[in-house]
Amino acid sequence: MPSSRKRQGHHYQKPAAIPSKQRTDGRTFWAILIGIFGLFIAYFAAGNNAIALAIGALLGAVAGYYIGKSMEKDTAHR
């Protein structure tokens, strides 16, 4: 008998309860939301300094992107 017939079958993968469009919008949503929070924090910390505002918004958006990405990965495995 060929050895390929002795291989184990694939494990059952339950389909995700969250639609794929909703899972992929998490990165964008969290990047914008935490970017705005970063903008507010930079405004209250440094005043009306344009460079500080841009850096705060950028750091917040990057952090939000990775938070959303990890949340999407977590929901994909459920």
C-alpha positions in Angstrom: 0.0 0.0 0.0 1.4 3.5 -0.8 2.6 5.5 2.1 0.5 8.5 1.1 -2.6 6.7 2.3 -1.2 6.5 5.8 -0.8 10.2 6.2 -3.0 12.0 8.7 -5.8 14.1 7.4 -6.2 17.8 7.9 -7.7 19.1 11.1 -11.1 20.7 10.9 -11.0 24.5 10.8 -14.1 26.2 11.9 -15.0 29.2 9.8 -14.6 32.6 11.6 -17.8 34.1 13.0 -16.6 37.6 12.0 -16.8 38.5 8.3 -13.5 39.0 6.6 -14.2 42.7 5.7 -14.7 43.5 9.4 -11.5 41.7 10.3 -9.4 43.6 7.8 -10.8 47.0 8.9 -9.4 46.6 12.4 -6.0 47.9 11.4 -7.4 51.1 9.8 -9.8 51.7 12.7 -7.3 51.4 15.5 -4.6 53.3 13.5 -6.9 56.3 13.1 -8.3 56.1 16.6 -5.0 55.8 18.5 -3.4 58.3 16.0 -6.0 60.9 17.1 -5.3 60.1 20.8 -1.5 60.5 20.1 -2.3 63.9 18.5 -4.2 65.0 21.6 -1.5 63.8 23.9 1.2 65.6 21.9 -0.9 68.8 21.9 -1.4 68.8 25.6 2.3 67.9 26.2 4.0 70.2 23.8 1.4 72.8 22.9 1.0 74.0 19.3 4.4 72.6 18.1 3.8 71.2 14.6 6.7 68.7 14.8 5.6 67.3 18.1 2.0 67.0 16.8 3.1 65.1 13.7 5.4 62.8 15.7 2.6 62.1 18.2 0.1 61.3 15.5 2.5 59.2 13.6 3.6 57.1 16.7 0.0 56.7 17.7 -1.0 55.5 14.2 1.9 53.0 14.1 0.9 51.7 17.5 -2.7 51.5 16.5 -1.8 49.6 13.3 0.0 46.9 15.2 -2.7 46.7 17.8 -5.3 46.2 15.1 -3.1 43.7 13.3 -2.7 41.6 16.4 -6.4 41.7 17.1 -7.2 40.6 13.5 -4.7 37.7 13.9 -6.4 36.7 17.2 -9.9 36.7 15.7 -8.7 34.7 12.7 -7.7 31.9 14.9 -11.0 31.6 16.7 
